[in-house]
């Protein structure tokens, strides 16, 4: 693990580059922004968000990999909703925006460095740095489009097509997560995923 000062510099530098891809921000405004974001460290297989809790934070992935999933204890299954790797965001957004208890859990699949921001602090930040509101609005729009595309894909595409889309959407992630987690994301069995992979290798 990097020393704390180096880790913080890495984290905030990553966030600055990420914001600047969508909405240019001055050094002075970013210094204000930094006051509202906290660096958090999670070991591999740690829970970042627990089902049943009311979620007040969203997380930016500086380093590592998160998985958002719906646990089904009755069927002893998990339904993977999203993976979040470097420069992605994660949370239980239903709980975050609605204030209801979370139904999903977010876990770190790898040792992860995250930046968290409280919902209430974002409101204050929008008032101090207005262009950040347009950044988060664009981020929300992109997320909505991505989720709707995924719903449509699950309705009309074959498992093979969904796997190809997964590889495009998450480059190299198949080397970082377990097969059953990918299969869960695709809505197929691990056996079906193995069959699809064998066919691709021919």
N, C-alpha and C positions, 0 to 999 in steps of 0.2 A: 504494500500500500504506500502511495506517495505521502510525504509530509503534508500536514494540514494546509499550510499556506500554498503549497504547490497544487494540491487538490482543489482548493478554492479558486485559484487562478485558472486552472483547467476548466472548472465548472462554469465560471462566469464568462470566460472567453468563448466557450462553446455556445452559451446562451446568446451572447452578443452577436456572433456570426449567424446564428439561427434567426434572430429577430431581423437582422439587416437583409436577409434574403427576401423578406416580405415588406418591411417598413423601415426605412432608414432612421436611425436614432443617434442623437449626438452623444458625445462622451459624458456631458453633464447630465443629460436625461437618464443615461444608463446607470450612472452613479446613484441616482434616485431609485431606479428600478432594483438595483442590487440590494437595497435595504429591505425589500419585501420578500426576497427569495432566500431560502435556507438550504444549505448543503446537507444531504442525508446519506448515510452509508448503510447498505444492507448486505448481509452475507447471503451466499447462495441458498435458495429454498427458504427464504424468510418471507413472512406475510407483510406486505406494504399496506394493503387495505383488507379488512376482515369483514365478511358478510355479517349483517346485523348492526354494524356501526353506522352512524351518520357521518358521511364523508364531507370534510370541509376543505380538502386540499386536492390540487392536481399536481402531477409530477412530470418533470422534464428529465429524460434519460440522458445523462452526460456520458455514462459508460455502463455497459451491462445489457441485460435483457429482462424485460418484465412480461408476464402473461396475465391477462385478465380472463377469468373463467367463472362459470356458473357451476357450483357444486350441487350434485343431486345425491344426497345421502341415501334416499330410499332405493335408488337403482344402482348405487355405488358407482356413479359415473361423474365425469366432469365434461362440461361443454366449453371449449375454448372460444372466447369472443374476440380476443385481440392479442397480438404480440406487440411489444414496444421495444425497439432497439435504439441505438444512439440517435439523438435528435428527434425522437418521437415523444408523445405525451400519453399519459395513462392515468386512469382513475376509475371509480364507478361513477360515471357522469350522470346517471339518473339520480343517484343519491346527492351528488355534488350540486346539481342545479335545482333539484326538487326538495331537498331537505328530508327525504324519507330514508329509512334504514337501507343500507346497501344489500343487494341480493348477490352481487358478484364479489369475488375476491381477486386481489392483485398480488402476485408473488414474484419474487426475484428468482429467475432461473440461473443467474450467475451472480457473482459478487458485483454489486452495482453502486454507482455514484449517481444520486438524483438531486435535482433542485426542486423544492416544493414551494408552493405559494398558496396562501389562504384565500378563500373566496372573498372574505371581507376586505383583505388587503388589496385585492385586485381593484375593487371599487375605488379605494383611496388612490391607488396608482393611476387609474384612468383620469382622475381629476388633476393629478400632478403632471402626468405625461400623456396627453390625449391621444397621441398617435399609437400608443400601445393598445388602445381599445380597438382600433382598426386592425392591428396585428392579430389580436385574439379573435376578432370577428372573422377574419379570413381563415384562421386556423379552424374555427368552428364550422365554417362553410365547407372547407376541404374534408373535414371529418364526416360531416353529414353526407356529402357526395360519395365518399368512400364506403360508408356503411350501407347506403342505398344500393350502390353497385354490387356490394357483396350479397345483399338480400336477393337482388334480381339474379345474380349468378347462381345462388343456391336453388332458385326456383327453376331455372331453364338450362343451366350448363351441366355437362357430364362431369363425373368425378375427375376424369383425365384433364378436362379443361380447367376445372377449379384448381387442380394441382399446378398446372402450368401458370395460372394467374398468381398463385401463391409464390412460386419461384420468382416471378417478375416483381411482385410486390415486396417480397422480403428476400433480397439477394443474399445467398450464403447462409440464411438462417437455418436451413435444413441440416447444417453441420453443427449447429449450436443448441438445438432443442431435440427432445426425444420424439421418436416416431409416433407414439400414441398421442402426443400433444398436437402434432401436425394433423393426424387423422381426425382428432376431435375438432380441430378448427375447420377442417374440410367437410365434416359431417359424415365421415365414412369410418369403417373399421380399420385397425392397423393391418389386417390381412389384405384388405383391398388396396391400401397404400403400398404395401410391399409388391403386390401384383402390378400396380401402375408403374412403379419404379423399375421393375424387371423388364416391362415392355419398353420403357424408354431407353434401356441399355442395349436393346437388340439392334 
